[in-house]
Amino acid sequence: MDDPSATDGAGAPSRLLSPRQLAGYLGVPVATIYQWRYRGEGPPGFKFGNHVRYRWSDVEAWIADHADSRTRR
């Protein structure tokens, strides 16, 4: 998988992540991504026709918001 944090020349993410790419990055099953989306628990996504996509910046923010406070320094 390409690096999801890769940026264009202006520092913006070069592309959006698919549910499969997001699952691979997070190390969870694709079904978990869809369950989180259904329950409103995962990172915010956008639906384009039949396709769901996630912004890298939204994924990073979601990870930061859900980090276990016991593991923070």
mmCIF file of the N, C-alpha and C atoms, coordinates in Angstrom:
data_MODEL
# 
_entry.id   MODEL 
# 
loop_
_atom_site.group_PDB 
_atom_site.id 
_atom_site.type_symbol 
_atom_site.label_atom_id 
_atom_site.label_alt_id 
_atom_site.label_comp_id 
_atom_site.label_asym_id 
_atom_site.label_entity_id 
_atom_site.label_seq_id 
_atom_site.pdbx_PDB_ins_code 
_atom_site.Cartn_x 
_atom_site.Cartn_y 
_atom_site.Cartn_z 
_atom_site.occupancy 
_atom_site.B_iso_or_equiv 
_atom_site.pdbx_formal_charge 
_atom_site.auth_seq_id 
_atom_site.auth_comp_id 
_atom_site.auth_asym_id 
_atom_site.auth_atom_id 
_atom_site.pdbx_PDB_model_num 
ATOM 1   N N  . MET A 1 1  ? 0.849   -1.187 0.000  1.00 0.00 ? 1  MET A N  1 
ATOM 2   C CA . MET A 1 1  ? 0.000   0.000  0.000  1.00 0.00 ? 1  MET A CA 1 
ATOM 3   C C  . MET A 1 1  ? 0.881   1.232  0.000  1.00 0.00 ? 1  MET A C  1 
ATOM 4   N N  . ASP A 1 2  ? 0.486   2.234  -0.745 1.00 0.00 ? 2  ASP A N  1 
ATOM 5   C CA . ASP A 1 2  ? 1.192   3.501  -0.730 1.00 0.00 ? 2  ASP A CA 1 
ATOM 6   C C  . ASP A 1 2  ? 1.039   4.143  0.633  1.00 0.00 ? 2  ASP A C  1 
ATOM 7   N N  . ASP A 1 3  ? 1.975   5.027  0.950  1.00 0.00 ? 3  ASP A N  1 
ATOM 8   C CA . ASP A 1 3  ? 1.924   5.743  2.222  1.00 0.00 ? 3  ASP A CA 1 
ATOM 9   C C  . ASP A 1 3  ? 0.723   6.674  2.226  1.00 0.00 ? 3  ASP A C  1 
ATOM 10  N N  . PRO A 1 4  ? -0.262  6.462  3.122  1.00 0.00 ? 4  PRO A N  1 
ATOM 11  C CA . PRO A 1 4  ? -1.449  7.305  3.125  1.00 0.00 ? 4  PRO A CA 1 
ATOM 12  C C  . PRO A 1 4  ? -1.151  8.729  3.559  1.00 0.00 ? 4  PRO A C  1 
ATOM 13  N N  . SER A 1 5  ? 0.013   8.948  4.167  1.00 0.00 ? 5  SER A N  1 
ATOM 14  C CA . SER A 1 5  ? 0.349   10.292 4.603  1.00 0.00 ? 5  SER A CA 1 
ATOM 15  C C  . SER A 1 5  ? 1.134   11.055 3.552  1.00 0.00 ? 5  SER A C  1 
ATOM 16  N N  . ALA A 1 6  ? 1.339   10.448 2.371  1.00 0.00 ? 6  ALA A N  1 
ATOM 17  C CA . ALA A 1 6  ? 2.054   11.137 1.300  1.00 0.00 ? 6  ALA A CA 1 
ATOM 18  C C  . ALA A 1 6  ? 1.316   12.414 0.926  1.00 0.00 ? 6  ALA A C  1 
ATOM 19  N N  . THR A 1 7  ? 2.089   13.450 0.640  1.00 0.00 ? 7  THR A N  1 
ATOM 20  C CA . THR A 1 7  ? 1.473   14.737 0.350  1.00 0.00 ? 7  THR A CA 1 
ATOM 21  C C  . THR A 1 7  ? 1.796   15.206 -1.050 1.00 0.00 ? 7  THR A C  1 
ATOM 22  N N  . ASP A 1 8  ? 0.977   16.140 -1.516 1.00 0.00 ? 8  ASP A N  1 
ATOM 23  C CA . ASP A 1 8  ? 1.296   16.795 -2.769 1.00 0.00 ? 8  ASP A CA 1 
ATOM 24  C C  . ASP A 1 8  ? 2.324   17.880 -2.467 1.00 0.00 ? 8  ASP A C  1 
ATOM 25  N N  . GLY A 1 9  ? 2.696   18.666 -3.415 1.00 0.00 ? 9  GLY A N  1 
ATOM 26  C CA . GLY A 1 9  ? 3.714   19.689 -3.212 1.00 0.00 ? 9  GLY A CA 1 
ATOM 27  C C  . GLY A 1 9  ? 3.323   20.749 -2.199 1.00 0.00 ? 9  GLY A C  1 
ATOM 28  N N  . ALA A 1 10 ? 2.020   20.945 -1.956 1.00 0.00 ? 10 ALA A N  1 
ATOM 29  C CA . ALA A 1 10 ? 1.557   21.988 -1.039 1.00 0.00 ? 10 ALA A CA 1 
ATOM 30  C C  . ALA A 1 10 ? 1.377   21.470 0.384  1.00 0.00 ? 10 ALA A C  1 
ATOM 31  N N  . GLY A 1 11 ? 1.704   20.205 0.627  1.00 0.00 ? 11 GLY A N  1 
ATOM 32  C CA . GLY A 1 11 ? 1.580   19.655 1.969  1.00 0.00 ? 11 GLY A CA 1 
ATOM 33  C C  . GLY A 1 11 ? 0.242   19.006 2.255  1.00 0.00 ? 11 GLY A C  1 
ATOM 34  N N  . ALA A 1 12 ? -0.668  18.998 1.287  1.00 0.00 ? 12 ALA A N  1 
ATOM 35  C CA . ALA A 1 12 ? -1.977  18.366 1.460  1.00 0.00 ? 12 ALA A CA 1 
ATOM 36  C C  . ALA A 1 12 ? -1.868  16.889 1.094  1.00 0.00 ? 12 ALA A C  1 
ATOM 37  N N  . PRO A 1 13 ? -2.695  16.048 1.713  1.00 0.00 ? 13 PRO A N  1 
ATOM 38  C CA . PRO A 1 13 ? -2.673  14.634 1.332  1.00 0.00 ? 13 PRO A CA 1 
ATOM 39  C C  . PRO A 1 13 ? -2.899  14.485 -0.166 1.00 0.00 ? 13 PRO A C  1 
ATOM 40  N N  . SER A 1 14 ? -2.154  13.579 -0.779 1.00 0.00 ? 14 SER A N  1 
ATOM 41  C CA . SER A 1 14 ? -2.217  13.436 -2.226 1.00 0.00 ? 14 SER A CA 1 
ATOM 42  C C  . SER A 1 14 ? -3.468  12.707 -2.692 1.00 0.00 ? 14 SER A C  1 
ATOM 43  N N  . ARG A 1 15 ? -4.153  12.001 -1.787 1.00 0.00 ? 15 ARG A N  1 
ATOM 44  C CA . ARG A 1 15 ? -5.369  11.290 -2.182 1.00 0.00 ? 15 ARG A CA 1 
ATOM 45  C C  . ARG A 1 15 ? -6.193  10.946 -0.959 1.00 0.00 ? 15 ARG A C  1 
ATOM 46  N N  . LEU A 1 16 ? -7.363  10.453 -1.224 1.00 0.00 ? 16 LEU A N  1 
ATOM 47  C CA . LEU A 1 16 ? -8.254  10.005 -0.158 1.00 0.00 ? 16 LEU A CA 1 
ATOM 48  C C  . LEU A 1 16 ? -8.057  8.511  0.048  1.00 0.00 ? 16 LEU A C  1 
ATOM 49  N N  . LEU A 1 17 ? -8.380  8.038  1.241  1.00 0.00 ? 17 LEU A N  1 
ATOM 50  C CA . LEU A 1 17 ? -8.248  6.620  1.556  1.00 0.00 ? 17 LEU A CA 1 
ATOM 51  C C  . LEU A 1 17 ? -9.562  5.897  1.341  1.00 0.00 ? 17 LEU A C  1 
ATOM 52  N N  . SER A 1 18 ? -9.494  4.710  0.789  1.00 0.00 ? 18 SER A N  1 
ATOM 53  C CA . SER A 1 18 ? -10.661 3.842  0.694  1.00 0.00 ? 18 SER A CA 1 
ATOM 54  C C  . SER A 1 18 ? -10.804 3.108  2.029  1.00 0.00 ? 18 SER A C  1 
ATOM 55  N N  . PRO A 1 19 ? -11.974 2.506  2.273  1.00 0.00 ? 19 PRO A N  1 
ATOM 56  C CA . PRO A 1 19 ? -12.115 1.710  3.503  1.00 0.00 ? 19 PRO A CA 1 
ATOM 57  C C  . PRO A 1 19 ? -11.065 0.603  3.607  1.00 0.00 ? 19 PRO A C  1 
ATOM 58  N N  . ARG A 1 20 ? -10.719 -0.018 2.506  1.00 0.00 ? 20 ARG A N  1 
ATOM 59  C CA . ARG A 1 20 ? -9.710  -1.088 2.512  1.00 0.00 ? 20 ARG A CA 1 
ATOM 60  C C  . ARG A 1 20 ? -8.332  -0.531 2.908  1.00 0.00 ? 20 ARG A C  1 
ATOM 61  N N  . GLN A 1 21 ? -7.982  0.624  2.355  1.00 0.00 ? 21 GLN A N  1 
ATOM 62  C CA . GLN A 1 21 ? -6.701  1.237  2.700  1.00 0.00 ? 21 GLN A CA 1 
ATOM 63  C C  . GLN A 1 21 ? -6.669  1.661  4.169  1.00 0.00 ? 21 GLN A C  1 
ATOM 64  N N  . LEU A 1 22 ? -7.777  2.223  4.629  1.00 0.00 ? 22 LEU A N  1 
ATOM 65  C CA . LEU A 1 22 ? -7.862  2.636  6.030  1.00 0.00 ? 22 LEU A CA 1 
ATOM 66  C C  . LEU A 1 22 ? -7.737  1.426  6.951  1.00 0.00 ? 22 LEU A C  1 
ATOM 67  N N  . ALA A 1 23 ? -8.420  0.349  6.608  1.00 0.00 ? 23 ALA A N  1 
ATOM 68  C CA . ALA A 1 23 ? -8.340  -0.875 7.409  1.00 0.00 ? 23 ALA A CA 1 
ATOM 69  C C  . ALA A 1 23 ? -6.911  -1.401 7.446  1.00 0.00 ? 23 ALA A C  1 
ATOM 70  N N  . GLY A 1 24 ? -6.238  -1.387 6.318  1.00 0.00 ? 24 GLY A N  1 
ATOM 71  C CA . GLY A 1 24 ? -4.851  -1.836 6.269  1.00 0.00 ? 24 GLY A CA 1 
ATOM 72  C C  . GLY A 1 24 ? -3.950  -0.967 7.122  1.00 0.00 ? 24 GLY A C  1 
ATOM 73  N N  . TYR A 1 25 ? -4.154  0.332  7.061  1.00 0.00 ? 25 TYR A N  1 
ATOM 74  C CA . TYR A 1 25 ? -3.340  1.248  7.855  1.00 0.00 ? 25 TYR A CA 1 
ATOM 75  C C  . TYR A 1 25 ? -3.558  1.040  9.356  1.00 0.00 ? 25 TYR A C  1 
ATOM 76  N N  . LEU A 1 26 ? -4.822  0.877  9.747  1.00 0.00 ? 26 LEU A N  1 
ATOM 77  C CA . LEU A 1 26 ? -5.150  0.717  11.166 1.00 0.00 ? 26 LEU A CA 1 
ATOM 78  C C  . LEU A 1 26 ? -4.951  -0.719 11.657 1.00 0.00 ? 26 LEU A C  1 
ATOM 79  N N  . GLY A 1 27 ? -4.813  -1.662 10.734 1.00 0.00 ? 27 GLY A N  1 
ATOM 80  C CA . GLY A 1 27 ? -4.632  -3.059 11.125 1.00 0.00 ? 27 GLY A CA 1 
ATOM 81  C C  . GLY A 1 27 ? -5.895  -3.702 11.654 1.00 0.00 ? 27 GLY A C  1 
ATOM 82  N N  . VAL A 1 28 ? -7.033  -3.314 11.083 1.00 0.00 ? 28 VAL A N  1 
ATOM 83  C CA . VAL A 1 28 ? -8.320  -3.894 11.481 1.00 0.00 ? 28 VAL A CA 1 
ATOM 84  C C  . VAL A 1 28 ? -9.009  -4.446 10.239 1.00 0.00 ? 28 VAL A C  1 
ATOM 85  N N  . PRO A 1 29 ? -9.970  -5.348 10.398 1.00 0.00 ? 29 PRO A N  1 
ATOM 86  C CA . PRO A 1 29 ? -10.709 -5.851 9.239  1.00 0.00 ? 29 PRO A CA 1 
ATOM 87  C C  . PRO A 1 29 ? -11.528 -4.736 8.568  1.00 0.00 ? 29 PRO A C  1 
ATOM 88  N N  . VAL A 1 30 ? -11.732 -4.865 7.276  1.00 0.00 ? 30 VAL A N  1 
ATOM 89  C CA . VAL A 1 30 ? -12.541 -3.895 6.533  1.00 0.00 ? 30 VAL A CA 1 
ATOM 90  C C  . VAL A 1 30 ? -13.944 -3.826 7.134  1.00 0.00 ? 30 VAL A C  1 
ATOM 91  N N  . ALA A 1 31 ? -14.470 -4.953 7.583  1.00 0.00 ? 31 ALA A N  1 
ATOM 92  C CA . ALA A 1 31 ? -15.806 -4.966 8.192  1.00 0.00 ? 31 ALA A CA 1 
ATOM 93  C C  . ALA A 1 31 ? -15.868 -4.056 9.408  1.00 0.00 ? 31 ALA A C  1 
ATOM 94  N N  . THR A 1 32 ? -14.779 -3.949 10.141 1.00 0.00 ? 32 THR A N  1 
ATOM 95  C CA . THR A 1 32 ? -14.744 -3.063 11.307 1.00 0.00 ? 32 THR A CA 1 
ATOM 96  C C  . THR A 1 32 ? -14.906 -1.611 10.883 1.00 0.00 ? 32 THR A C  1 
ATOM 97  N N  . ILE A 1 33 ? -14.271 -1.234 9.793  1.00 0.00 ? 33 ILE A N  1 
ATOM 98  C CA . ILE A 1 33 ? -14.386 0.140  9.280  1.00 0.00 ? 33 ILE A CA 1 
ATOM 99  C C  . ILE A 1 33 ? -15.854 0.436  8.962  1.00 0.00 ? 33 ILE A C  1 
ATOM 100 N N  . TYR A 1 34 ? -16.527 -0.491 8.294  1.00 0.00 ? 34 TYR A N  1 
ATOM 101 C CA . TYR A 1 34 ? -17.938 -0.282 7.953  1.00 0.00 ? 34 TYR A CA 1 
ATOM 102 C C  . TYR A 1 34 ? -18.829 -0.277 9.197  1.00 0.00 ? 34 TYR A C  1 
ATOM 103 N N  . GLN A 1 35 ? -18.513 -1.113 10.183 1.00 0.00 ? 35 GLN A N  1 
ATOM 104 C CA . GLN A 1 35 ? -19.286 -1.105 11.433 1.00 0.00 ? 35 GLN A CA 1 
ATOM 105 C C  . GLN A 1 35 ? -19.121 0.228  12.149 1.00 0.00 ? 35 GLN A C  1 
ATOM 106 N N  . TRP A 1 36 ? -17.886 0.718  12.226 1.00 0.00 ? 36 TRP A N  1 
ATOM 107 C CA . TRP A 1 36 ? -17.648 2.013  12.860 1.00 0.00 ? 36 TRP A CA 1 
ATOM 108 C C  . TRP A 1 36 ? -18.428 3.111  12.139 1.00 0.00 ? 36 TRP A C  1 
ATOM 109 N N  . ARG A 1 37 ? -18.418 3.067  10.817 1.00 0.00 ? 37 ARG A N  1 
ATOM 110 C CA . ARG A 1 37 ? -19.129 4.088  10.043 1.00 0.00 ? 37 ARG A CA 1 
ATOM 111 C C  . ARG A 1 37 ? -20.627 4.031  10.332 1.00 0.00 ? 37 ARG A C  1 
ATOM 112 N N  . TYR A 1 38 ? -21.188 2.830  10.352 1.00 0.00 ? 38 TYR A N  1 
ATOM 113 C CA . TYR A 1 38 ? -22.617 2.645  10.611 1.00 0.00 ? 38 TYR A CA 1 
ATOM 114 C C  . TYR A 1 38 ? -22.996 3.172  11.994 1.00 0.00 ? 38 TYR A C  1 
ATOM 115 N N  . ARG A 1 39 ? -22.139 2.917  12.989 1.00 0.00 ? 39 ARG A N  1 
ATOM 116 C CA . ARG A 1 39 ? -22.414 3.338  14.365 1.00 0.00 ? 39 ARG A CA 1 
ATOM 117 C C  . ARG A 1 39 ? -21.928 4.747  14.673 1.00 0.00 ? 39 ARG A C  1 
ATOM 118 N N  . GLY A 1 40 ? -21.274 5.400  13.710 1.00 0.00 ? 40 GLY A N  1 
ATOM 119 C CA . GLY A 1 40 ? -20.774 6.756  13.917 1.00 0.00 ? 40 GLY A CA 1 
ATOM 120 C C  . GLY A 1 40 ? -19.580 6.810  14.854 1.00 0.00 ? 40 GLY A C  1 
ATOM 121 N N  . GLU A 1 41 ? -18.802 5.738  14.915 1.00 0.00 ? 41 GLU A N  1 
ATOM 122 C CA . GLU A 1 41 ? -17.682 5.650  15.846 1.00 0.00 ? 41 GLU A CA 1 
ATOM 123 C C  . GLU A 1 41 ? -16.323 5.878  15.197 1.00 0.00 ? 41 GLU A C  1 
ATOM 124 N N  . GLY A 1 42 ? -16.212 5.701  13.915 1.00 0.00 ? 42 GLY A N  1 
ATOM 125 C CA . GLY A 1 42 ? -14.917 5.788  13.246 1.00 0.00 ? 42 GLY A CA 1 
ATOM 126 C C  . GLY A 1 42 ? -14.629 7.179  12.739 1.00 0.00 ? 42 GLY A C  1 
ATOM 127 N N  . PRO A 1 43 ? -13.526 7.311  12.003 1.00 0.00 ? 43 PRO A N  1 
ATOM 128 C CA . PRO A 1 43 ? -13.205 8.609  11.429 1.00 0.00 ? 43 PRO A CA 1 
ATOM 129 C C  . PRO A 1 43 ? -14.293 9.027  10.445 1.00 0.00 ? 43 PRO A C  1 
ATOM 130 N N  . PRO A 1 44 ? -14.528 10.334 10.316 1.00 0.00 ? 44 PRO A N  1 
ATOM 131 C CA . PRO A 1 44 ? -15.556 10.780 9.387  1.00 0.00 ? 44 PRO A CA 1 
ATOM 132 C C  . PRO A 1 44 ? -15.165 10.454 7.948  1.00 0.00 ? 44 PRO A C  1 
ATOM 133 N N  . GLY A 1 45 ? -16.138 9.991  7.195  1.00 0.00 ? 45 GLY A N  1 
ATOM 134 C CA . GLY A 1 45 ? -15.907 9.659  5.799  1.00 0.00 ? 45 GLY A CA 1 
ATOM 135 C C  . GLY A 1 45 ? -16.891 10.396 4.915  1.00 0.00 ? 45 GLY A C  1 
ATOM 136 N N  . PHE A 1 46 ? -16.641 10.320 3.639  1.00 0.00 ? 46 PHE A N  1 
ATOM 137 C CA . PHE A 1 46 ? -17.488 10.964 2.636  1.00 0.00 ? 46 PHE A CA 1 
ATOM 138 C C  . PHE A 1 46 ? -17.924 9.917  1.631  1.00 0.00 ? 46 PHE A C  1 
ATOM 139 N N  . LYS A 1 47 ? -19.158 9.996  1.219  1.00 0.00 ? 47 LYS A N  1 
ATOM 140 C CA . LYS A 1 47 ? -19.664 9.056  0.227  1.00 0.00 ? 47 LYS A CA 1 
ATOM 141 C C  . LYS A 1 47 ? -19.758 9.762  -1.115 1.00 0.00 ? 47 LYS A C  1 
ATOM 142 N N  . PHE A 1 48 ? -19.112 9.187  -2.112 1.00 0.00 ? 48 PHE A N  1 
ATOM 143 C CA . PHE A 1 48 ? -19.155 9.672  -3.481 1.00 0.00 ? 48 PHE A CA 1 
ATOM 144 C C  . PHE A 1 48 ? -19.808 8.583  -4.313 1.00 0.00 ? 48 PHE A C  1 
ATOM 145 N N  . GLY A 1 49 ? -21.090 8.750  -4.604 1.00 0.00 ? 49 GLY A N  1 
ATOM 146 C CA . GLY A 1 49 ? -21.821 7.689  -5.294 1.00 0.00 ? 49 GLY A CA 1 
ATOM 147 C C  . GLY A 1 49 ? -21.870 6.472  -4.387 1.00 0.00 ? 49 GLY A C  1 
ATOM 148 N N  . ASN A 1 50 ? -21.305 5.366  -4.844 1.00 0.00 ? 50 ASN A N  1 
ATOM 149 C CA . ASN A 1 50 ? -21.265 4.136  -4.043 1.00 0.00 ? 50 ASN A CA 1 
ATOM 150 C C  . ASN A 1 50 ? -19.955 3.968  -3.281 1.00 0.00 ? 50 ASN A C  1 
ATOM 151 N N  . HIS A 1 51 ? -19.114 4.987  -3.286 1.00 0.00 ? 51 HIS A N  1 
ATOM 152 C CA . HIS A 1 51 ? -17.780 4.859  -2.712 1.00 0.00 ? 51 HIS A CA 1 
ATOM 153 C C  . HIS A 1 51 ? -17.611 5.739  -1.479 1.00 0.00 ? 51 HIS A C  1 
ATOM 154 N N  . VAL A 1 52 ? -17.045 5.161  -0.418 1.00 0.00 ? 52 VAL A N  1 
ATOM 155 C CA . VAL A 1 52 ? -16.731 5.905  0.802  1.00 0.00 ? 52 VAL A CA 1 
ATOM 156 C C  . VAL A 1 52 ? -15.236 6.205  0.779  1.00 0.00 ? 52 VAL A C  1 
ATOM 157 N N  . ARG A 1 53 ? -14.887 7.430  1.137  1.00 0.00 ? 53 ARG A N  1 
ATOM 158 C CA . ARG A 1 53 ? -13.487 7.838  1.202  1.00 0.00 ? 53 ARG A CA 1 
ATOM 159 C C  . ARG A 1 53 ? -13.232 8.610  2.488  1.00 0.00 ? 53 ARG A C  1 
ATOM 160 N N  . TYR A 1 54 ? -11.985 8.571  2.932  1.00 0.00 ? 54 TYR A N  1 
ATOM 161 C CA . TYR A 1 54 ? -11.578 9.206  4.171  1.00 0.00 ? 54 TYR A CA 1 
ATOM 162 C C  . TYR A 1 54 ? -10.400 10.138 3.898  1.00 0.00 ? 54 TYR A C  1 
ATOM 163 N N  . ARG A 1 55 ? -10.458 11.350 4.459  1.00 0.00 ? 55 ARG A N  1 
ATOM 164 C CA . ARG A 1 55 ? -9.325  12.279 4.381  1.00 0.00 ? 55 ARG A CA 1 
ATOM 165 C C  . ARG A 1 55 ? -8.278  11.864 5.396  1.00 0.00 ? 55 ARG A C  1 
ATOM 166 N N  . TRP A 1 56 ? -7.024  11.923 4.980  1.00 0.00 ? 56 TRP A N  1 
ATOM 167 C CA . TRP A 1 56 ? -5.933  11.562 5.880  1.00 0.00 ? 56 TRP A CA 1 
ATOM 168 C C  . TRP A 1 56 ? -5.952  12.438 7.128  1.00 0.00 ? 56 TRP A C  1 
ATOM 169 N N  . SER A 1 57 ? -6.208  13.739 6.978  1.00 0.00 ? 57 SER A N  1 
ATOM 170 C CA . SER A 1 57 ? -6.218  14.646 8.137  1.00 0.00 ? 57 SER A CA 1 
ATOM 171 C C  . SER A 1 57 ? -7.319  14.272 9.123  1.00 0.00 ? 57 SER A C  1 
ATOM 172 N N  . ASP A 1 58 ? -8.469  13.823 8.633  1.00 0.00 ? 58 ASP A N  1 
ATOM 173 C CA . ASP A 1 58 ? -9.553  13.385 9.516  1.00 0.00 ? 58 ASP A CA 1 
ATOM 174 C C  . ASP A 1 58 ? -9.173  12.107 10.263 1.00 0.00 ? 58 ASP A C  1 
ATOM 175 N N  . VAL A 1 59 ? -8.473  11.213 9.571  1.00 0.00 ? 59 VAL A N  1 
ATOM 176 C CA . VAL A 1 59 ? -8.027  9.965  10.201 1.00 0.00 ? 59 VAL A CA 1 
ATOM 177 C C  . VAL A 1 59 ? -7.034  10.273 11.316 1.00 0.00 ? 59 VAL A C  1 
ATOM 178 N N  . GLU A 1 60 ? -6.070  11.159 11.036 1.00 0.00 ? 60 GLU A N  1 
ATOM 179 C CA . GLU A 1 60 ? -5.089  11.538 12.054 1.00 0.00 ? 60 GLU A CA 1 
ATOM 180 C C  . GLU A 1 60 ? -5.770  12.163 13.276 1.00 0.00 ? 60 GLU A C  1 
ATOM 181 N N  . ALA A 1 61 ? -6.725  13.054 13.034 1.00 0.00 ? 61 ALA A N  1 
ATOM 182 C CA . ALA A 1 61 ? -7.445  13.709 14.135 1.00 0.00 ? 61 ALA A CA 1 
ATOM 183 C C  . ALA A 1 61 ? -8.228  12.682 14.943 1.00 0.00 ? 61 ALA A C  1 
ATOM 184 N N  . TRP A 1 62 ? -8.866  11.741 14.270 1.00 0.00 ? 62 TRP A N  1 
ATOM 185 C CA . TRP A 1 62 ? -9.638  10.702 14.948 1.00 0.00 ? 62 TRP A CA 1 
ATOM 186 C C  . TRP A 1 62 ? -8.719  9.832  15.815 1.00 0.00 ? 62 TRP A C  1 
ATOM 187 N N  . ILE A 1 63 ? -7.558  9.490  15.281 1.00 0.00 ? 63 ILE A N  1 
ATOM 188 C CA . ILE A 1 63 ? -6.603  8.692  16.049 1.00 0.00 ? 63 ILE A CA 1 
ATOM 189 C C  . ILE A 1 63 ? -6.174  9.461  17.296 1.00 0.00 ? 63 ILE A C  1 
ATOM 190 N N  . ALA A 1 64 ? -5.863  10.734 17.140 1.00 0.00 ? 64 ALA A N  1 
ATOM 191 C CA . ALA A 1 64 ? -5.434  11.555 18.281 1.00 0.00 ? 64 ALA A CA 1 
ATOM 192 C C  . ALA A 1 64 ? -6.536  11.650 19.332 1.00 0.00 ? 64 ALA A C  1 
ATOM 193 N N  . ASP A 1 65 ? -7.772  11.803 18.885 1.00 0.00 ? 65 ASP A N  1 
ATOM 194 C CA . ASP A 1 65 ? -8.901  11.906 19.811 1.00 0.00 ? 65 ASP A CA 1 
ATOM 195 C C  . ASP A 1 65 ? -9.177  10.598 20.550 1.00 0.00 ? 65 ASP A C  1 
ATOM 196 N N  . HIS A 1 66 ? -8.806  9.483  19.954 1.00 0.00 ? 66 HIS A N  1 
ATOM 197 C CA . HIS A 1 66 ? -9.113  8.186  20.536 1.00 0.00 ? 66 HIS A CA 1 
ATOM 198 C C  . HIS A 1 66 ? -7.907  7.480  21.127 1.00 0.00 ? 66 HIS A C  1 
ATOM 199 N N  . ALA A 1 67 ? -6.805  8.190  21.224 1.00 0.00 ? 67 ALA A N  1 
ATOM 200 C CA . ALA A 1 67 ? -5.605  7.585  21.813 1.00 0.00 ? 67 ALA A CA 1 
ATOM 201 C C  . ALA A 1 67 ? -5.870  7.307  23.291 1.00 0.00 ? 67 ALA A C  1 
ATOM 202 N N  . ASP A 1 68 ? -5.399  6.191  23.748 1.00 0.00 ? 68 ASP A N  1 
ATOM 203 C CA . ASP A 1 68 ? -5.552  5.783  25.147 1.00 0.00 ? 68 ASP A CA 1 
ATOM 204 C C  . ASP A 1 68 ? -4.702  6.721  26.006 1.00 0.00 ? 68 ASP A C  1 
ATOM 205 N N  . SER A 1 69 ? -5.318  7.433  26.909 1.00 0.00 ? 69 SER A N  1 
ATOM 206 C CA . SER A 1 69 ? -4.589  8.399  27.732 1.00 0.00 ? 69 SER A CA 1 
ATOM 207 C C  . SER A 1 69 ? -3.521  7.733  28.583 1.00 0.00 ? 69 SER A C  1 
ATOM 208 N N  . ARG A 1 70 ? -3.654  6.454  28.837 1.00 0.00 ? 70 ARG A N  1 
ATOM 209 C CA . ARG A 1 70 ? -2.648  5.730  29.634 1.00 0.00 ? 70 ARG A CA 1 
ATOM 210 C C  . ARG A 1 70 ? -1.358  5.523  28.859 1.00 0.00 ? 70 ARG A C  1 
ATOM 211 N N  . THR A 1 71 ? -1.418  5.639  27.521 1.00 0.00 ? 71 THR A N  1 
ATOM 212 C CA . THR A 1 71 ? -0.209  5.434  26.719 1.00 0.00 ? 71 THR A CA 1 
ATOM 213 C C  . THR A 1 71 ? 0.437   6.754  26.315 1.00 0.00 ? 71 THR A C  1 
ATOM 214 N N  . ARG A 1 72 ? -0.176  7.863  26.636 1.00 0.00 ? 72 ARG A N  1 
ATOM 215 C CA . ARG A 1 72 ? 0.401   9.171  26.305 1.00 0.00 ? 72 ARG A CA 1 
ATOM 216 C C  . ARG A 1 72 ? 1.497   9.516  27.300 1.00 0.00 ? 72 ARG A C  1 
ATOM 217 N N  . ARG A 1 73 ? 2.455   10.261 26.820 1.00 0.00 ? 73 ARG A N  1 
ATOM 218 C CA . ARG A 1 73 ? 3.553   10.690 27.707 1.00 0.00 ? 73 ARG A CA 1 
ATOM 219 C C  . ARG A 1 73 ? 3.334   12.077 28.193 1.00 0.00 ? 73 ARG A C  1 
# 
